[in-house]
Amino acid sequence: MINPKPEVIKSLATVCRSYPEILDWLKEWRDHELSKLPSVLQNTALAQGRCQVLSEITKVIEQSPETISAKSR
């Protein structure tokens, strides 16, 4: 993944802080895709890519400084 610029990370954290259900939805989607991954028979690369992108996006949001500080409050 291309590392996002600090302003993009800040924007993602702001969205997540204002709308925490977005991060919950991304996690649910990631978990759903990961649970289906072992049984994918066609386009496994596509399914793996989707899992990777969702995992990386949720990781960036969860580890952004503003998200971490919002959780500690």
N, C-alpha and C positions, 0 to 999 in steps of 0.2 A: 504494500500500500504506500502511496505517496503520503508522506507526513503532512498533515494540514498546517497551515500557517497559524500563528498564535491567535489571530483575530477570528479564524474559523473555529478553533477550539473554544474560544470565549463565547462565540455565538451558540455553539452546540450546548455548552454548559448553561447558558442563559435560557435556552429553550427547554432544556431538561429541568432546570430549577423551576421554571414557570409551569411546565407541563410534564410532571414526572411520569405520567401514564405513557408518554412516548417511549421512554426508556424501558418501561415494563413491557410494552408491546414489542419492542425490538428484541428483548430477551426471550419473550414467548415465541416469537417467530424463529429466532435462532435455535431455540431448544426444539421446536417442532421440526425444523429442517435437519437438525442433527439426529433426531430420533428416526427420521425417515431414511437417512443416508445409507445405513447398512443394507437396505432392501431395494435401493435404486438399481435398476437393470439397464436402463438406457440413459445416455447423457450423464454419466457419473461425474465427468469433469464439470459440467454445469452445476450439478448439485453441490459438489465440493466447493466450487467457486462461490456459490451463494452462501454456504456456511462460513467460508472464510471472510467474505465481505461483512456479513452480519456480525461475526465475532469481532472483527477489527473495529467496526463502527461502535459497537457497545463498549469495547475496551477503551477507545478514545474518549467517549463520553464519561464513562465511569472514572477514568483516571485524570480527567481535566481538573485543574486546581479549584475552580469554582464549584464543581459538582462535589468534590471532596469536602470543601468547607461548608457547603449547604447541608451535607449529611451529618456533619459534626455538630450542628446547631440544635 
